[in-house]
Amino acid sequence: MSMKYIRDYYGVPAKRGAKIIYTGNGERVEGRITGSINAHLRARLEGVEYAVILHPTWKVEYMEAAK
């Protein structure tokens, strides 16, 4: 799956390098999308040493619209 698939299927502005805020752990954590795996996002969050896998619509806020 690709970022285009994620954008089209979920209706989100997911794009590699876009800023996001993740709230799934009870606090707001900023990060950046680094890619996709299947129909999920791969992102680097501040304070986390490794990339995490996130569902495109679950507790993810997109800070930048895809161009």
CHARMM internal coordinates of N, CA and C (Angstrom, degrees):
IC EDIT
DIST 1 N 1 CA 1.4459
DIST 1 CA 1 C 1.5320
ANGL 1 N 1 CA 1 C 107.97
DIST 1 C 2 N 1.3016
ANGL 1 CA 1 C 2 N 114.84
DIHE 1 N 1 CA 1 C 2 N 159.43
DIST 2 N 2 CA 1.4544
ANGL 1 C 2 N 2 CA 118.85
DIHE 1 CA 1 C 2 N 2 CA -176.13
DIST 2 CA 2 C 1.5214
ANGL 2 N 2 CA 2 C 110.58
DIHE 1 C 2 N 2 CA 2 C -127.76
DIST 2 C 3 N 1.3038
ANGL 2 CA 2 C 3 N 115.64
DIHE 2 N 2 CA 2 C 3 N 173.83
DIST 3 N 3 CA 1.4664
ANGL 2 C 3 N 3 CA 121.06
DIHE 2 CA 2 C 3 N 3 CA 175.86
DIST 3 CA 3 C 1.5301
ANGL 3 N 3 CA 3 C 109.74
DIHE 2 C 3 N 3 CA 3 C -61.74
DIST 3 C 4 N 1.3204
ANGL 3 CA 3 C 4 N 116.95
DIHE 3 N 3 CA 3 C 4 N -37.80
DIST 4 N 4 CA 1.4640
ANGL 3 C 4 N 4 CA 119.53
DIHE 3 CA 3 C 4 N 4 CA 178.78
DIST 4 CA 4 C 1.5206
ANGL 4 N 4 CA 4 C 110.18
DIHE 3 C 4 N 4 CA 4 C -61.20
DIST 4 C 5 N 1.3224
ANGL 4 CA 4 C 5 N 117.00
DIHE 4 N 4 CA 4 C 5 N -43.07
DIST 5 N 5 CA 1.4623
ANGL 4 C 5 N 5 CA 120.58
DIHE 4 CA 4 C 5 N 5 CA 177.07
DIST 5 CA 5 C 1.5289
ANGL 5 N 5 CA 5 C 110.35
DIHE 4 C 5 N 5 CA 5 C -59.19
DIST 5 C 6 N 1.3216
ANGL 5 CA 5 C 6 N 117.73
DIHE 5 N 5 CA 5 C 6 N -46.50
DIST 6 N 6 CA 1.4615
ANGL 5 C 6 N 6 CA 122.10
DIHE 5 CA 5 C 6 N 6 CA -179.84
DIST 6 CA 6 C 1.5276
ANGL 6 N 6 CA 6 C 110.14
DIHE 5 C 6 N 6 CA 6 C -60.86
DIST 6 C 7 N 1.3440
ANGL 6 CA 6 C 7 N 117.19
DIHE 6 N 6 CA 6 C 7 N -44.96
DIST 7 N 7 CA 1.4680
ANGL 6 C 7 N 7 CA 120.56
DIHE 6 CA 6 C 7 N 7 CA 178.28
DIST 7 CA 7 C 1.5259
ANGL 7 N 7 CA 7 C 111.31
DIHE 6 C 7 N 7 CA 7 C -60.38
DIST 7 C 8 N 1.3242
ANGL 7 CA 7 C 8 N 116.27
DIHE 7 N 7 CA 7 C 8 N -47.08
DIST 8 N 8 CA 1.4632
ANGL 7 C 8 N 8 CA 121.07
DIHE 7 CA 7 C 8 N 8 CA -177.07
DIST 8 CA 8 C 1.5290
ANGL 8 N 8 CA 8 C 112.43
DIHE 7 C 8 N 8 CA 8 C -69.36
DIST 8 C 9 N 1.3131
ANGL 8 CA 8 C 9 N 117.52
DIHE 8 N 8 CA 8 C 9 N -46.81
DIST 9 N 9 CA 1.4641
ANGL 8 C 9 N 9 CA 121.71
DIHE 8 CA 8 C 9 N 9 CA -174.56
DIST 9 CA 9 C 1.5257
ANGL 9 N 9 CA 9 C 112.64
DIHE 8 C 9 N 9 CA 9 C -72.02
DIST 9 C 10 N 1.3332
ANGL 9 CA 9 C 10 N 116.52
DIHE 9 N 9 CA 9 C 10 N -44.74
DIST 10 N 10 CA 1.4620
ANGL 9 C 10 N 10 CA 120.34
DIHE 9 CA 9 C 10 N 10 CA -176.01
DIST 10 CA 10 C 1.5291
ANGL 10 N 10 CA 10 C 113.29
DIHE 9 C 10 N 10 CA 10 C -95.25
DIST 10 C 11 N 1.3220
ANGL 10 CA 10 C 11 N 117.66
DIHE 10 N 10 CA 10 C 11 N -12.40
DIST 11 N 11 CA 1.4607
ANGL 10 C 11 N 11 CA 120.62
DIHE 10 CA 10 C 11 N 11 CA 179.23
DIST 11 CA 11 C 1.5194
ANGL 11 N 11 CA 11 C 113.30
DIHE 10 C 11 N 11 CA 11 C 68.43
DIST 11 C 12 N 1.3116
ANGL 11 CA 11 C 12 N 116.26
DIHE 11 N 11 CA 11 C 12 N 36.11
DIST 12 N 12 CA 1.4670
ANGL 11 C 12 N 12 CA 121.79
DIHE 11 CA 11 C 12 N 12 CA 179.93
DIST 12 CA 12 C 1.5255
ANGL 12 N 12 CA 12 C 109.14
DIHE 11 C 12 N 12 CA 12 C -115.75
DIST 12 C 13 N 1.3384
ANGL 12 CA 12 C 13 N 117.58
DIHE 12 N 12 CA 12 C 13 N 156.59
DIST 13 N 13 CA 1.4697
ANGL 12 C 13 N 13 CA 120.36
DIHE 12 CA 12 C 13 N 13 CA -179.42
DIST 13 CA 13 C 1.5280
ANGL 13 N 13 CA 13 C 113.16
DIHE 12 C 13 N 13 CA 13 C -88.22
DIST 13 C 14 N 1.3229
ANGL 13 CA 13 C 14 N 117.60
DIHE 13 N 13 CA 13 C 14 N 43.46
DIST 14 N 14 CA 1.4683
ANGL 13 C 14 N 14 CA 121.62
DIHE 13 CA 13 C 14 N 14 CA -178.37
DIST 14 CA 14 C 1.5239
ANGL 14 N 14 CA 14 C 110.71
DIHE 13 C 14 N 14 CA 14 C -66.02
DIST 14 C 15 N 1.3199
ANGL 14 CA 14 C 15 N 115.12
DIHE 14 N 14 CA 14 C 15 N 130.74
DIST 15 N 15 CA 1.4605
ANGL 14 C 15 N 15 CA 121.46
DIHE 14 CA 14 C 15 N 15 CA 179.36
DIST 15 CA 15 C 1.5225
ANGL 15 N 15 CA 15 C 107.52
DIHE 14 C 15 N 15 CA 15 C -153.10
DIST 15 C 16 N 1.3066
ANGL 15 CA 15 C 16 N 116.77
DIHE 15 N 15 CA 15 C 16 N 139.83
DIST 16 N 16 CA 1.4609
ANGL 15 C 16 N 16 CA 120.46
DIHE 15 CA 15 C 16 N 16 CA 178.61
DIST 16 CA 16 C 1.5302
ANGL 16 N 16 CA 16 C 109.31
DIHE 15 C 16 N 16 CA 16 C -57.04
DIST 16 C 17 N 1.3246
ANGL 16 CA 16 C 17 N 116.55
DIHE 16 N 16 CA 16 C 17 N 129.58
DIST 17 N 17 CA 1.4571
ANGL 16 C 17 N 17 CA 121.98
DIHE 16 CA 16 C 17 N 17 CA -179.54
DIST 17 CA 17 C 1.5194
ANGL 17 N 17 CA 17 C 114.14
DIHE 16 C 17 N 17 CA 17 C 92.69
DIST 17 C 18 N 1.3361
ANGL 17 CA 17 C 18 N 117.23
DIHE 17 N 17 CA 17 C 18 N -9.21
DIST 18 N 18 CA 1.4670
ANGL 17 C 18 N 18 CA 120.22
DIHE 17 CA 17 C 18 N 18 CA -178.78
DIST 18 CA 18 C 1.5221
ANGL 18 N 18 CA 18 C 110.91
DIHE 17 C 18 N 18 CA 18 C -70.63
DIST 18 C 19 N 1.3241
ANGL 18 CA 18 C 19 N 115.99
DIHE 18 N 18 CA 18 C 19 N 144.49
DIST 19 N 19 CA 1.4606
ANGL 18 C 19 N 19 CA 121.24
DIHE 18 CA 18 C 19 N 19 CA 177.04
DIST 19 CA 19 C 1.5193
ANGL 19 N 19 CA 19 C 109.97
DIHE 18 C 19 N 19 CA 19 C -80.16
DIST 19 C 20 N 1.3372
ANGL 19 CA 19 C 20 N 114.87
DIHE 19 N 19 CA 19 C 20 N 140.70
DIST 20 N 20 CA 1.4525
ANGL 19 C 20 N 20 CA 120.92
DIHE 19 CA 19 C 20 N 20 CA 177.36
DIST 20 CA 20 C 1.5260
ANGL 20 N 20 CA 20 C 109.35
DIHE 19 C 20 N 20 CA 20 C -134.67
DIST 20 C 21 N 1.3171
ANGL 20 CA 20 C 21 N 115.13
DIHE 20 N 20 CA 20 C 21 N 165.65
DIST 21 N 21 CA 1.4601
ANGL 20 C 21 N 21 CA 121.88
DIHE 20 CA 20 C 21 N 21 CA 169.24
DIST 21 CA 21 C 1.5182
ANGL 21 N 21 CA 21 C 106.42
DIHE 20 C 21 N 21 CA 21 C -126.71
DIST 21 C 22 N 1.3296
ANGL 21 CA 21 C 22 N 116.05
DIHE 21 N 21 CA 21 C 22 N 126.55
DIST 22 N 22 CA 1.4560
ANGL 21 C 22 N 22 CA 122.39
DIHE 21 CA 21 C 22 N 22 CA -179.79
DIST 22 CA 22 C 1.5226
ANGL 22 N 22 CA 22 C 108.46
DIHE 21 C 22 N 22 CA 22 C -107.27
DIST 22 C 23 N 1.3364
ANGL 22 CA 22 C 23 N 117.25
DIHE 22 N 22 CA 22 C 23 N 131.53
DIST 23 N 23 CA 1.4633
ANGL 22 C 23 N 23 CA 121.35
DIHE 22 CA 22 C 23 N 23 CA -178.24
DIST 23 CA 23 C 1.5274
ANGL 23 N 23 CA 23 C 112.49
DIHE 22 C 23 N 23 CA 23 C -121.21
DIST 23 C 24 N 1.2985
ANGL 23 CA 23 C 24 N 118.36
DIHE 23 N 23 CA 23 C 24 N 16.47
DIST 24 N 24 CA 1.4546
ANGL 23 C 24 N 24 CA 122.14
DIHE 23 CA 23 C 24 N 24 CA -175.74
DIST 24 CA 24 C 1.5118
ANGL 24 N 24 CA 24 C 115.22
DIHE 23 C 24 N 24 CA 24 C -71.82
DIST 24 C 25 N 1.3082
ANGL 24 CA 24 C 25 N 118.26
DIHE 24 N 24 CA 24 C 25 N -15.44
DIST 25 N 25 CA 1.4626
ANGL 24 C 25 N 25 CA 120.21
DIHE 24 CA 24 C 25 N 25 CA -179.78
DIST 25 CA 25 C 1.5301
ANGL 25 N 25 CA 25 C 111.85
DIHE 24 C 25 N 25 CA 25 C -103.86
DIST 25 C 26 N 1.3277
ANGL 25 CA 25 C 26 N 117.31
DIHE 25 N 25 CA 25 C 26 N 14.45
DIST 26 N 26 CA 1.4560
ANGL 25 C 26 N 26 CA 121.40
DIHE 25 CA 25 C 26 N 26 CA 177.42
DIST 26 CA 26 C 1.5106
ANGL 26 N 26 CA 26 C 115.20
DIHE 25 C 26 N 26 CA 26 C 92.04
DIST 26 C 27 N 1.3146
ANGL 26 CA 26 C 27 N 117.83
DIHE 26 N 26 CA 26 C 27 N -5.22
DIST 27 N 27 CA 1.4657
ANGL 26 C 27 N 27 CA 121.28
DIHE 26 CA 26 C 27 N 27 CA 175.86
DIST 27 CA 27 C 1.5142
ANGL 27 N 27 CA 27 C 109.03
DIHE 26 C 27 N 27 CA 27 C -137.58
DIST 27 C 28 N 1.3213
ANGL 27 CA 27 C 28 N 116.52
DIHE 27 N 27 CA 27 C 28 N 161.94
DIST 28 N 28 CA 1.4659
ANGL 27 C 28 N 28 CA 121.56
DIHE 27 CA 27 C 28 N 28 CA -179.79
DIST 28 CA 28 C 1.5311
ANGL 28 N 28 CA 28 C 109.32
DIHE 27 C 28 N 28 CA 28 C -85.49
DIST 28 C 29 N 1.3222
ANGL 28 CA 28 C 29 N 116.02
DIHE 28 N 28 CA 28 C 29 N 120.28
DIST 29 N 29 CA 1.4619
ANGL 28 C 29 N 29 CA 121.84
DIHE 28 CA 28 C 29 N 29 CA 179.93
DIST 29 CA 29 C 1.5232
ANGL 29 N 29 CA 29 C 107.90
DIHE 28 C 29 N 29 CA 29 C -123.52
DIST 29 C 30 N 1.3266
ANGL 29 CA 29 C 30 N 115.93
DIHE 29 N 29 CA 29 C 30 N 124.07
DIST 30 N 30 CA 1.4626
ANGL 29 C 30 N 30 CA 120.21
DIHE 29 CA 29 C 30 N 30 CA 178.12
DIST 30 CA 30 C 1.5224
ANGL 30 N 30 CA 30 C 110.21
DIHE 29 C 30 N 30 CA 30 C -81.60
DIST 30 C 31 N 1.3197
ANGL 30 CA 30 C 31 N 114.84
DIHE 30 N 30 CA 30 C 31 N 153.53
DIST 31 N 31 CA 1.4519
ANGL 30 C 31 N 31 CA 120.26
DIHE 30 CA 30 C 31 N 31 CA 178.34
DIST 31 CA 31 C 1.5100
ANGL 31 N 31 CA 31 C 111.05
DIHE 30 C 31 N 31 CA 31 C -165.32
DIST 31 C 32 N 1.3337
ANGL 31 CA 31 C 32 N 115.45
DIHE 31 N 31 CA 31 C 32 N -174.74
DIST 32 N 32 CA 1.4642
ANGL 31 C 32 N 32 CA 122.14
DIHE 31 CA 31 C 32 N 32 CA 178.38
DIST 32 CA 32 C 1.5188
ANGL 32 N 32 CA 32 C 108.81
DIHE 31 C 32 N 32 CA 32 C -135.39
DIST 32 C 33 N 1.3199
ANGL 32 CA 32 C 33 N 114.77
DIHE 32 N 32 CA 32 C 33 N 142.33
DIST 33 N 33 CA 1.4584
ANGL 32 C 33 N 33 CA 120.83
DIHE 32 CA 32 C 33 N 33 CA 176.07
DIST 33 CA 33 C 1.5278
ANGL 33 N 33 CA 33 C 108.03
DIHE 32 C 33 N 33 CA 33 C -73.89
DIST 33 C 34 N 1.3319
ANGL 33 CA 33 C 34 N 116.30
DIHE 33 N 33 CA 33 C 34 N 130.12
DIST 34 N 34 CA 1.4594
ANGL 33 C 34 N 34 CA 120.22
DIHE 33 CA 33 C 34 N 34 CA 179.39
DIST 34 CA 34 C 1.5264
ANGL 34 N 34 CA 34 C 112.53
DIHE 33 C 34 N 34 CA 34 C -110.05
DIST 34 C 35 N 1.3251
ANGL 34 CA 34 C 35 N 116.68
DIHE 34 N 34 CA 34 C 35 N -12.66
DIST 35 N 35 CA 1.4540
ANGL 34 C 35 N 35 CA 119.56
DIHE 34 CA 34 C 35 N 35 CA 179.83
DIST 35 CA 35 C 1.5106
ANGL 35 N 35 CA 35 C 110.66
DIHE 34 C 35 N 35 CA 35 C 167.24
DIST 35 C 36 N 1.3316
ANGL 35 CA 35 C 36 N 114.94
DIHE 35 N 35 CA 35 C 36 N -163.03
DIST 36 N 36 CA 1.4549
ANGL 35 C 36 N 36 CA 119.94
DIHE 35 CA 35 C 36 N 36 CA 178.76
DIST 36 CA 36 C 1.5169
ANGL 36 N 36 CA 36 C 108.92
DIHE 35 C 36 N 36 CA 36 C -137.74
DIST 36 C 37 N 1.3101
ANGL 36 CA 36 C 37 N 114.65
DIHE 36 N 36 CA 36 C 37 N 156.10
DIST 37 N 37 CA 1.4635
ANGL 36 C 37 N 37 CA 121.57
DIHE 36 CA 36 C 37 N 37 CA 174.30
DIST 37 CA 37 C 1.5274
ANGL 37 N 37 CA 37 C 105.76
DIHE 36 C 37 N 37 CA 37 C -140.85
DIST 37 C 38 N 1.3171
ANGL 37 CA 37 C 38 N 115.38
DIHE 37 N 37 CA 37 C 38 N 119.41
DIST 38 N 38 CA 1.4677
ANGL 37 C 38 N 38 CA 121.33
DIHE 37 CA 37 C 38 N 38 CA -170.98
DIST 38 CA 38 C 1.5260
ANGL 38 N 38 CA 38 C 107.59
DIHE 37 C 38 N 38 CA 38 C 54.66
DIST 38 C 39 N 1.3288
ANGL 38 CA 38 C 39 N 119.07
DIHE 38 N 38 CA 38 C 39 N -127.35
DIST 39 N 39 CA 1.4651
ANGL 38 C 39 N 39 CA 120.79
DIHE 38 CA 38 C 39 N 39 CA -179.17
DIST 39 CA 39 C 1.5204
ANGL 39 N 39 CA 39 C 110.79
DIHE 38 C 39 N 39 CA 39 C -104.59
DIST 39 C 40 N 1.3329
ANGL 39 CA 39 C 40 N 117.05
DIHE 39 N 39 CA 39 C 40 N 27.42
DIST 40 N 40 CA 1.4622
ANGL 39 C 40 N 40 CA 122.41
DIHE 39 CA 39 C 40 N 40 CA -179.94
DIST 40 CA 40 C 1.5221
ANGL 40 N 40 CA 40 C 110.49
DIHE 39 C 40 N 40 CA 40 C -120.13
DIST 40 C 41 N 1.3150
ANGL 40 CA 40 C 41 N 114.45
DIHE 40 N 40 CA 40 C 41 N 161.53
DIST 41 N 41 CA 1.4630
ANGL 40 C 41 N 41 CA 120.85
DIHE 40 CA 40 C 41 N 41 CA 178.12
DIST 41 CA 41 C 1.5161
ANGL 41 N 41 CA 41 C 110.54
DIHE 40 C 41 N 41 CA 41 C -92.38
DIST 41 C 42 N 1.2991
ANGL 41 CA 41 C 42 N 115.88
DIHE 41 N 41 CA 41 C 42 N 145.46
DIST 42 N 42 CA 1.4663
ANGL 41 C 42 N 42 CA 122.22
DIHE 41 CA 41 C 42 N 42 CA 169.62
DIST 42 CA 42 C 1.5265
ANGL 42 N 42 CA 42 C 104.37
DIHE 41 C 42 N 42 CA 42 C -107.54
DIST 42 C 43 N 1.3224
ANGL 42 CA 42 C 43 N 117.12
DIHE 42 N 42 CA 42 C 43 N 128.69
DIST 43 N 43 CA 1.4669
ANGL 42 C 43 N 43 CA 120.52
DIHE 42 CA 42 C 43 N 43 CA -175.92
DIST 43 CA 43 C 1.5130
ANGL 43 N 43 CA 43 C 110.93
DIHE 42 C 43 N 43 CA 43 C -142.16
DIST 43 C 44 N 1.3351
ANGL 43 CA 43 C 44 N 115.27
DIHE 43 N 43 CA 43 C 44 N 151.92
DIST 44 N 44 CA 1.4678
ANGL 43 C 44 N 44 CA 122.14
DIHE 43 CA 43 C 44 N 44 CA 172.55
DIST 44 CA 44 C 1.5095
ANGL 44 N 44 CA 44 C 106.95
DIHE 43 C 44 N 44 CA 44 C -103.99
DIST 44 C 45 N 1.3190
ANGL 44 CA 44 C 45 N 116.81
DIHE 44 N 44 CA 44 C 45 N 119.45
DIST 45 N 45 CA 1.4517
ANGL 44 C 45 N 45 CA 122.31
DIHE 44 CA 44 C 45 N 45 CA 179.16
DIST 45 CA 45 C 1.5195
ANGL 45 N 45 CA 45 C 109.31
DIHE 44 C 45 N 45 CA 45 C -101.58
DIST 45 C 46 N 1.3307
ANGL 45 CA 45 C 46 N 116.09
DIHE 45 N 45 CA 45 C 46 N 147.62
DIST 46 N 46 CA 1.4611
ANGL 45 C 46 N 46 CA 120.35
DIHE 45 CA 45 C 46 N 46 CA 178.78
DIST 46 CA 46 C 1.5195
ANGL 46 N 46 CA 46 C 109.82
DIHE 45 C 46 N 46 CA 46 C -61.20
DIST 46 C 47 N 1.3193
ANGL 46 CA 46 C 47 N 115.64
DIHE 46 N 46 CA 46 C 47 N 135.36
DIST 47 N 47 CA 1.4516
ANGL 46 C 47 N 47 CA 121.00
DIHE 46 CA 46 C 47 N 47 CA 178.15
DIST 47 CA 47 C 1.5183
ANGL 47 N 47 CA 47 C 114.73
DIHE 46 C 47 N 47 CA 47 C 83.11
DIST 47 C 48 N 1.3284
ANGL 47 CA 47 C 48 N 117.44
DIHE 47 N 47 CA 47 C 48 N 1.89
DIST 48 N 48 CA 1.4609
ANGL 47 C 48 N 48 CA 121.53
DIHE 47 CA 47 C 48 N 48 CA 178.83
DIST 48 CA 48 C 1.5210
ANGL 48 N 48 CA 48 C 107.38
DIHE 47 C 48 N 48 CA 48 C -115.14
DIST 48 C 49 N 1.3258
ANGL 48 CA 48 C 49 N 116.93
DIHE 48 N 48 CA 48 C 49 N 131.07
DIST 49 N 49 CA 1.4602
ANGL 48 C 49 N 49 CA 121.21
DIHE 48 CA 48 C 49 N 49 CA -173.39
DIST 49 CA 49 C 1.5220
ANGL 49 N 49 CA 49 C 114.46
DIHE 48 C 49 N 49 CA 49 C -77.40
DIST 49 C 50 N 1.3172
ANGL 49 CA 49 C 50 N 117.71
DIHE 49 N 49 CA 49 C 50 N -14.16
DIST 50 N 50 CA 1.4488
ANGL 49 C 50 N 50 CA 120.93
DIHE 49 CA 49 C 50 N 50 CA -174.15
DIST 50 CA 50 C 1.5345
ANGL 50 N 50 CA 50 C 109.94
DIHE 49 C 50 N 50 CA 50 C -132.67
DIST 50 C 51 N 1.3070
ANGL 50 CA 50 C 51 N 115.92
DIHE 50 N 50 CA 50 C 51 N 164.14
DIST 51 N 51 CA 1.4634
ANGL 50 C 51 N 51 CA 120.02
DIHE 50 CA 50 C 51 N 51 CA 177.86
DIST 51 CA 51 C 1.5280
ANGL 51 N 51 CA 51 C 109.23
DIHE 50 C 51 N 51 CA 51 C -73.06
DIST 51 C 52 N 1.3092
ANGL 51 CA 51 C 52 N 116.44
DIHE 51 N 51 CA 51 C 52 N 143.78
DIST 52 N 52 CA 1.4617
ANGL 51 C 52 N 52 CA 121.87
DIHE 51 CA 51 C 52 N 52 CA 178.04
DIST 52 CA 52 C 1.5244
ANGL 52 N 52 CA 52 C 108.97
DIHE 51 C 52 N 52 CA 52 C -112.44
DIST 52 C 53 N 1.3149
ANGL 52 CA 52 C 53 N 115.77
DIHE 52 N 52 CA 52 C 53 N 156.79
DIST 53 N 53 CA 1.4554
ANGL 52 C 53 N 53 CA 121.97
DIHE 52 CA 52 C 53 N 53 CA 178.23
DIST 53 CA 53 C 1.5263
ANGL 53 N 53 CA 53 C 107.49
DIHE 52 C 53 N 53 CA 53 C -104.92
DIST 53 C 54 N 1.3349
ANGL 53 CA 53 C 54 N 116.58
DIHE 53 N 53 CA 53 C 54 N 126.46
DIST 54 N 54 CA 1.4580
ANGL 53 C 54 N 54 CA 122.27
DIHE 53 CA 53 C 54 N 54 CA -176.08
DIST 54 CA 54 C 1.5183
ANGL 54 N 54 CA 54 C 110.88
DIHE 53 C 54 N 54 CA 54 C -126.89
DIST 54 C 55 N 1.3301
ANGL 54 CA 54 C 55 N 116.10
DIHE 54 N 54 CA 54 C 55 N 144.53
DIST 55 N 55 CA 1.4549
ANGL 54 C 55 N 55 CA 120.16
DIHE 54 CA 54 C 55 N 55 CA 171.61
DIST 55 CA 55 C 1.5296
ANGL 55 N 55 CA 55 C 107.10
DIHE 54 C 55 N 55 CA 55 C -74.27
DIST 55 C 56 N 1.3181
ANGL 55 CA 55 C 56 N 119.25
DIHE 55 N 55 CA 55 C 56 N 137.70
DIST 56 N 56 CA 1.4659
ANGL 55 C 56 N 56 CA 121.80
DIHE 55 CA 55 C 56 N 56 CA -174.23
DIST 56 CA 56 C 1.5264
ANGL 56 N 56 CA 56 C 115.80
DIHE 55 C 56 N 56 CA 56 C -60.79
DIST 56 C 57 N 1.3262
ANGL 56 CA 56 C 57 N 118.77
DIHE 56 N 56 CA 56 C 57 N -22.23
DIST 57 N 57 CA 1.4698
ANGL 56 C 57 N 57 CA 119.73
DIHE 56 CA 56 C 57 N 57 CA -177.25
DIST 57 CA 57 C 1.5242
ANGL 57 N 57 CA 57 C 114.11
DIHE 56 C 57 N 57 CA 57 C -115.96
DIST 57 C 58 N 1.3216
ANGL 57 CA 57 C 58 N 118.52
DIHE 57 N 57 CA 57 C 58 N -5.59
DIST 58 N 58 CA 1.4601
ANGL 57 C 58 N 58 CA 120.31
DIHE 57 CA 57 C 58 N 58 CA -175.28
DIST 58 CA 58 C 1.5276
ANGL 58 N 58 CA 58 C 110.96
DIHE 57 C 58 N 58 CA 58 C -95.34
DIST 58 C 59 N 1.3335
ANGL 58 CA 58 C 59 N 115.82
DIHE 58 N 58 CA 58 C 59 N 106.24
DIST 59 N 59 CA 1.4691
ANGL 58 C 59 N 59 CA 122.78
DIHE 58 CA 58 C 59 N 59 CA 175.39
DIST 59 CA 59 C 1.5209
ANGL 59 N 59 CA 59 C 113.56
DIHE 58 C 59 N 59 CA 59 C 61.31
DIST 59 C 60 N 1.3363
ANGL 59 CA 59 C 60 N 118.07
DIHE 59 N 59 CA 59 C 60 N 26.27
DIST 60 N 60 CA 1.4678
ANGL 59 C 60 N 60 CA 122.75
DIHE 59 CA 59 C 60 N 60 CA 177.58
DIST 60 CA 60 C 1.5197
ANGL 60 N 60 CA 60 C 108.22
DIHE 59 C 60 N 60 CA 60 C -115.19
DIST 60 C 61 N 1.3341
ANGL 60 CA 60 C 61 N 115.97
DIHE 60 N 60 CA 60 C 61 N 126.12
DIST 61 N 61 CA 1.4645
ANGL 60 C 61 N 61 CA 122.44
DIHE 60 CA 60 C 61 N 61 CA 176.26
DIST 61 CA 61 C 1.5221
ANGL 61 N 61 CA 61 C 107.48
DIHE 60 C 61 N 61 CA 61 C -111.66
DIST 61 C 62 N 1.3140
ANGL 61 CA 61 C 62 N 116.47
DIHE 61 N 61 CA 61 C 62 N 127.84
DIST 62 N 62 CA 1.4531
ANGL 61 C 62 N 62 CA 121.50
DIHE 61 CA 61 C 62 N 62 CA -178.44
DIST 62 CA 62 C 1.5097
ANGL 62 N 62 CA 62 C 110.15
DIHE 61 C 62 N 62 CA 62 C -91.11
DIST 62 C 63 N 1.3230
ANGL 62 CA 62 C 63 N 117.28
DIHE 62 N 62 CA 62 C 63 N 125.14
DIST 63 N 63 CA 1.4520
ANGL 62 C 63 N 63 CA 122.04
DIHE 62 CA 62 C 63 N 63 CA -177.02
DIST 63 CA 63 C 1.5263
ANGL 63 N 63 CA 63 C 112.54
DIHE 62 C 63 N 63 CA 63 C -89.83
DIST 63 C 64 N 1.3239
ANGL 63 CA 63 C 64 N 117.93
DIHE 63 N 63 CA 63 C 64 N -22.24
DIST 64 N 64 CA 1.4590
ANGL 63 C 64 N 64 CA 122.57
DIHE 63 CA 63 C 64 N 64 CA -178.36
DIST 64 CA 64 C 1.5104
ANGL 64 N 64 CA 64 C 109.14
DIHE 63 C 64 N 64 CA 64 C -127.50
DIST 64 C 65 N 1.2913
ANGL 64 CA 64 C 65 N 117.38
DIHE 64 N 64 CA 64 C 65 N 137.58
DIST 65 N 65 CA 1.4674
ANGL 64 C 65 N 65 CA 120.82
DIHE 64 CA 64 C 65 N 65 CA 176.56
DIST 65 CA 65 C 1.5192
ANGL 65 N 65 CA 65 C 109.84
DIHE 64 C 65 N 65 CA 65 C -80.23
DIST 65 C 66 N 1.2961
ANGL 65 CA 65 C 66 N 116.95
DIHE 65 N 65 CA 65 C 66 N 145.42
DIST 66 N 66 CA 1.4637
ANGL 65 C 66 N 66 CA 121.61
DIHE 65 CA 65 C 66 N 66 CA 176.83
DIST 66 CA 66 C 1.5218
ANGL 66 N 66 CA 66 C 109.26
DIHE 65 C 66 N 66 CA 66 C -66.78
DIST 66 C 67 N 1.3188
ANGL 66 CA 66 C 67 N 116.72
DIHE 66 N 66 CA 66 C 67 N 141.72
DIST 67 N 67 CA 1.4618
ANGL 66 C 67 N 67 CA 121.24
DIHE 66 CA 66 C 67 N 67 CA -178.50
DIST 67 CA 67 C 1.4997
ANGL 67 N 67 CA 67 C 111.10
DIHE 66 C 67 N 67 CA 67 C -105.57
END
COOR INIT
IC SEED 1 N 1 CA 1 C
IC BUILD
